[in-house]
Amino acid sequence: MSEIPHPIPYQGSKRKLAPIILEYLPDDVETLFEPFCGSAAVSLAVARASKAKCIELNDSLDSLAKLWMNIVDQPTSVADDYEKIWHGQKDDPRAYYDVVRDEFNRDRDPSKLLFLLARCVKNAVRFNSSGDFNQSPDKRRTGTRPERMRQNIIGAATLLKGRSRVTSGDYAAAFSAATARDVIYMDPPYQGTSGERDQRYHQQLDRTRFVDDLDRLLVRGVRVIISFDGRCGDRTYGPELPASLGLTKLEIHAGRSSQATLNGEEADTVESLYVSPKLLRSAGVAHRSRSTGRR
């Protein structure tokens, strides 16, 4: 998976889990839907492995969805924009970051969002109550160098061109046309990490509605894989999905927590995958836990 180009640096990216997720995908998937696409790590891995004929990307953050549209349709222009913005920070990187952030909050330019994601703390997108990007810059670095970013942008465009469609909007609308021939991978980025007192994401997840939407999908025979809750050391993130959905929960050991390491602690991150029984049978999976690396 290290060979797969990833132009959008994004906290919570499923790059490390993508090889395991791919094991549950049969070779006859018509369309992979990723309605909470973010960095599109799983879709890029699926495209590289030719596991699906078509890929549907969606994100409710309009500027992020437009960034993916531009990467697919005009990768050279995106790379040129990023290079120009990146080189503008030479004299005073800290002050320049604030200028770009302010400009993005006015015009929602996708290329400026890419720069902010590459420069901000922990590559973590954060918004205030007014919907403005408010994450601070990482003072230790200046973001992905333009030549490396260009390689990733063009590489991702090569994987997705001609087989993908990008939309911006509600997650359920994005997979409304899914059938039993398709697979939906969902990773709601705010599960277990935000709520009424922590409005860090531009949109919150209605858990009751999400469960109801899942139930309707499963009744239709649509196959799903969901990243939802998890734990780090003794701390858990989010309640489990209800057993009534009939999904199998797998615990994936995702390695040492980088945040715990920064805090001088040692803690492993365990992420949960909920998988449709049909996908488990097609993968021949008999176990309930996996590891992505050193524990």
MOBELNOR-V105960 format. One record per helix or strand of 3 or more residues. SS is the DSSP state (H for helix, E for strand). FROM is the first residue (numbers start at 1). TO is the last residue. Records with the same first field share a line. If there is no record, write none. Layout:
SS: FROM-TO ; FROM-TO
This chain:
H: 15-23 ; 41-49 ; 62-73 ; 75-87 ; 93-107 ; 110-119 ; 121-123 ; 146-160 ; 171-174 ; 207-219 ; 243-245 ; 258-262 ; 277-283
E: 29-34 ; 52-59 ; 164-168 ; 183-187 ; 223-232 ; 235-237 ; 248-256 ; 268-275 ; 289-291
